[in-house]
């Protein structure tokens, strides 16, 4: 299931802006429209959106593997797709809450993962299997 395609298009457009002042203005406009809560979590380059969405970025094992594998991003779109394929992450519907992972897809492939921060919305909802 796909997330809000307009929001994803807007996020993609902002994320390619190279100049800090233009990025800041576009980001500010994006986070104030449509009732969405978006934020850049921090400048830590040891993880990406998929790792953060899964809440694995601070696990000692994740940090150890990151360093051992040459400081490369570990949880990529293919990793997320395998978790979905093997039932570790289940797509459950179009509403979400704080306990859910929100996944955006493009052409059937996960392109962005985040955490739900409020109740209900109109994006794809997923949860981790226990």
C-alpha positions in Angstrom: 0.0 0.0 0.0 1.3 3.4 -0.8 1.6 6.5 1.5 0.4 9.9 0.6 1.9 10.4 -3.0 1.7 14.2 -2.8 3.5 14.4 0.5 6.2 12.0 -0.8 6.6 14.1 -4.0 7.0 17.2 -1.8 9.5 15.6 0.5 11.5 14.3 -2.5 11.6 17.8 -4.1 12.8 19.4 -0.8 15.5 16.8 -0.2 17.4 17.5 -3.4 17.8 21.3 -2.7 21.5 22.0 -2.4 21.6 25.5 -0.9 21.0 25.7 2.9 18.9 28.8 2.8 16.6 27.5 0.1 16.4 24.1 1.8 15.5 25.8 5.2 12.7 27.9 3.6 11.3 24.9 1.6 11.5 22.6 4.7 9.7 25.1 6.9 6.9 25.4 4.3 6.6 21.7 4.0 6.4 20.9 7.7 3.6 23.5 8.3 1.3 22.3 5.6 -1.3 19.5 5.7 -1.1 18.8 9.4 1.9 16.6 9.0 4.6 16.4 11.6 8.0 16.1 9.9 11.4 16.7 11.4 15.0 16.0 10.7 15.9 13.7 13.6 19.6 14.7 13.8 22.8 14.9 11.8 24.0 11.4 12.9 25.1 9.7 9.7 25.3 6.2 11.2 21.7 5.4 10.1 18.9 6.3 7.7 15.1 6.5 7.8 14.6 2.8 7.6 16.8 2.1 10.6 15.1 4.9 12.5 11.6 3.7 11.6 12.5 0.2 12.8 14.1 1.7 16.0 17.3 -0.2 15.5 19.7 2.8 15.0 20.9 2.9 18.7 21.2 -0.8 19.2 24.8 -1.8 20.1 24.8 -4.6 17.5 23.7 -2.2 14.8 26.4 0.4 15.7 29.0 -2.4 15.7 28.0 -3.7 12.3 28.0 -0.2 10.9 31.6 0.3 11.9 32.7 -3.2 10.9 31.2 -2.8 7.4 33.0 0.4 6.6 30.5 2.9 7.9 27.9 2.1 5.2 24.2 2.5 5.6 22.9 -1.0 6.5 19.1 -0.7 6.4 18.3 0.1 2.8 15.1 -0.2 0.8 16.0 -3.8 -0.2 16.4 -4.6 3.5 13.0 -3.2 4.3 11.5 -5.1 1.3 12.9 -8.4 2.7 11.4 -7.7 6.1 8.0 -7.2 4.5 8.4 -10.2 2.3 9.3 -12.5 5.3 6.5 -11.1 7.5 8.8 -9.3 10.0 7.0 -6.1 9.0 3.3 -6.3 8.1 1.3 -3.8 6.1 -1.9 -3.4 8.0 -3.9 -0.5 6.5 -4.1 3.2 5.8 -4.3 4.7 9.3 -1.5 4.9 11.8 -0.6 5.7 15.3 2.6 6.2 17.5 3.2 2.5 17.6 3.3 2.1 13.9 5.9 2.4 11.1 4.9 4.5 8.1 6.3 3.3 4.8 6.3 5.1 1.5 6.5 3.0 -1.7 7.4 3.9 -5.3 6.8 1.2 -7.9 6.3 -1.4 -5.2 9.6 -0.7 -3.5 9.9 0.9 0.0 11.5 4.3 -0.5 11.1 5.9 2.9 10.3 4.8 6.5 9.2 6.8 9.5 7.4 6.5 12.8 3.9 7.6 13.4 3.8 10.4 15.9 0.1 11.0 16.2 -3.1 9.0 15.9 -4.6 8.4 12.5 -3.5 9.7 9.1 -3.8 8.6 5.5 -0.4 6.8 4.9 0.4 3.1 4.8 0.7 1.6 8.2 3.0 -1.2 9.1 4.1 -2.8 12.3 7.0 -5.0 13.4 6.2 -8.6 14.1 6.9 -9.7 17.7 
